[in-house]
């Protein structure tokens, strides 16, 4: 395979991955608060919950899902064999190391 084809495929995959990171699923009217939290956790988010009222989670209503955050780190991705000097080629790849999001609940009923 040609290196330019591999690189373009990699860039396309990275763009799709970044797009999915930016747009987390939002709460649906037919989901409970716990289902919304579970869905976000299954998508890889650490969910921070703020709530009004002291009711049980079963009685809570999601009033907002906001502030998605992603922390990334740049790592070296080595490829190919060593050259005549013993050096290896690499590219810098941005890797997501953590994701968080806030969910607001109304538990006053």
C-alpha positions in Angstrom: 0.0 0.0 0.0 1.1 3.5 -0.7 1.9 5.6 2.4 -0.3 8.5 1.2 -3.3 6.1 1.0 -2.6 4.8 4.5 -2.3 8.3 5.9 -5.5 9.5 4.2 -7.3 6.5 5.6 -5.9 7.2 9.1 -6.9 10.9 8.9 -10.5 10.0 7.8 -10.9 7.6 10.7 -9.5 10.2 13.1 -12.0 12.7 11.8 -14.9 10.3 12.4 -13.7 9.6 15.9 -13.3 13.2 16.8 -16.8 14.0 15.5 -18.3 11.3 17.7 -16.4 12.7 20.7 -17.9 16.2 20.2 -21.5 15.1 19.9 -22.6 12.9 22.8 -26.1 11.6 22.8 -28.6 13.8 24.6 -31.3 12.7 27.0 -34.5 11.5 25.4 -37.9 12.2 26.8 -38.6 8.5 27.2 -35.4 7.8 29.1 -35.2 7.8 32.9 -32.4 9.8 34.6 -30.5 6.6 35.4 -30.8 5.4 31.8 -29.4 8.7 30.6 -26.5 8.5 33.0 -25.8 4.8 32.1 -25.9 5.7 28.4 -23.3 8.4 28.8 -21.1 6.2 30.9 -21.3 3.5 28.3 -20.1 6.1 25.7 -17.0 6.5 27.9 -17.9 9.6 29.9 -17.3 10.3 33.5 -20.7 11.7 34.5 -20.9 14.6 37.0 -24.4 14.9 38.4 -25.9 18.0 40.0 -29.4 17.8 41.3 -32.2 19.9 42.8 -34.1 18.1 45.6 -33.5 15.0 47.6 -35.9 12.6 45.9 -34.9 9.1 44.8 -33.2 8.7 41.4 -36.2 6.9 40.0 -38.3 10.1 40.5 -35.7 12.5 39.0 -36.1 14.2 35.6 -33.1 15.2 33.5 -33.1 18.9 32.9 -29.8 19.3 31.1 -26.8 17.5 29.6 -24.0 19.9 29.1 -20.3 20.7 29.1 -18.7 17.7 27.4 -14.9 17.8 28.0 -12.2 15.6 26.5 -8.6 15.5 27.8 -6.1 14.4 25.2 -2.4 13.6 25.1 -0.1 13.5 22.1 1.8 10.2 21.7 4.3 9.0 19.1 3.1 6.3 16.7 6.1 4.5 15.3 5.8 2.8 12.0 8.0 1.0 9.5 11.4 -0.4 10.2 14.6 1.3 11.2 16.5 3.3 8.6 20.3 3.1 7.9 21.0 5.2 11.0 18.9 3.0 13.3 16.1 5.6 13.6 12.4 4.9 13.3 9.8 7.1 11.7 6.9 8.3 13.8 3.9 10.5 13.7 2.3 12.4 16.5 -1.2 11.1 17.3 -3.7 12.8 19.6 -5.2 10.2 22.0 -8.3 10.8 24.3 -7.3 9.9 27.9 -10.5 11.0 29.6 -14.0 12.4 28.9 -16.5 14.0 31.3 -19.9 15.5 31.0 -22.4 17.1 33.4 -26.0 16.0 33.9 -28.6 18.2 35.8 -31.5 16.5 37.6 -34.7 17.8 39.1 -35.5 15.4 42.0 -37.9 17.7 43.8 -41.1 15.8 43.0 
